[in-house]
Amino acid sequence: MNAPTAAQGVFRVQANPRPQGTAAEKVAGARTKVFIVDDSPLMRRMLTDIVNAAEDMQVVGAAADPIAAHEMIKSLAPDVLTLDVEMPKMNGLEFLQRLMRFRPMPVVMISSSTQAGSEQTLKALELGAVDFVAKPAPNAKSAAAEFAGEVRDKIRSARVSRALPAGEAAAGRHVSTPPDMAAARPGWRPAAEDLVVIGASTGGTEALKAVLLALPENTPGILIVQHMPQSFTASFAKRLDGLCRIRVKEAEHGEPVRPGTAYVAPGHSHLLVNKSGGGYRAELSQSEPVNRHRPSVDVLFHSAAASAGRHAIGAILTGMGKDGAAGMLAMKRAGAWNIAQDQASCVVYGMPREAVALKAVDEVLPLAAIGARLMSRLYTTVRYA
């Protein structure tokens, strides 16, 4: 038998995943150990400086390619890995897939903001990466400062994320249970005033896919905020559109919200909904970030409370922080019915936990059940042709 090549041999000797503790155990005491894999010496230096400038994390090693990273990761046992998408010898996606098969661990992708880069990054999230950060434009000081803060935030989120069992990680799934499919009810149609709003952050790309895949074509209009840079939201919407029975698109300012369509907030603007005749229109705003985010889930949910009231259904999915919790409480007070994703199925149980703590939630459900439950709730109001 021929000896395996270096690329073929990566991660074949360590099949047992690193033990995972609770979020409290992860953040207590020791600094987060970060390992960097990037072929650019400049980017490795920049990421090292960014991480080491924070008191709660430190770089324990860096490598220029996945082959070099192999033995170092085994010996250094980092808590979080940052991984470039495009590298020599083995690209980031192939490396990620092997890593998730034999040593699943939290990975933050460092991606270019090009069309090709965004598509590769979305694939990386399917393969098990926790989150990603888009590389800043050259010579943009304000963008560099924003990049530094985002890198640290994403590493913190990754540190407390739910670890996938090796089998799930190898299959490229953050969603361990296939979604319950909501059957279309012949003759039923949503009322013009029905509306669904959904917010998500870390882990949300795969969570949103699970929810939307479960929905039949005859849904009310759906408005979505997923924390994501502006160069990625169009690709994300297009990817979902090719998978789902409903139409999915990036939201545009002033367009009517139509049944059977989901509208994803563009990464540069808040998304709001306003009453328009018997239905709704989408509105985009570049006002200041809320909860450090633009788009913000709170902005969308507050607008749904004001415009749709008791005709709205809200869902808050996996994500770090508290964005969306206050807005969901406003929705509940306006008569809306709200769902939160449960802790066991969240990549990061932050936003749903905050909404539950405010008593803004009517039901807490596993991710796989949310899409079907949205429709069963809508079906309780009989509207047959």
Secondary structure, DSSP 4 states (H G I P E B T S, - for coil): -PPPPHHHHTTSS--SPPP---HHHHHSSSPEEEEEE-S-HHHHHHHHHHHHTSTTEEEEEEESSHHHHHHHHHHH--SEEEEESS-SSS-HHHHHHHHHHHS---EEEEE-SSHHHHHHHHHHHHHT--EEEEPPPTT-HHHHHHHHHHHHHHHHHHHTSPPPPHHHHHTT-S--SPPPPPPP-TTB---TT-EEEEEE-TTHHHHHHHHHHT--SSPPEEEEEE---HHHHHHHHHHHHTT-SSEEEE--TT-B--TTEEEEPPTTSEEEEEEETTEEEEEEE-PPPBTTBSS-HHHHHHHHHHHTGGGEEEEE-SBSS-TTHHHHHHHHHTT-EEEEE-GGG-SSBSHHHHHHHTT--SEEE-HHHHHHHHHHHHHTS--B-
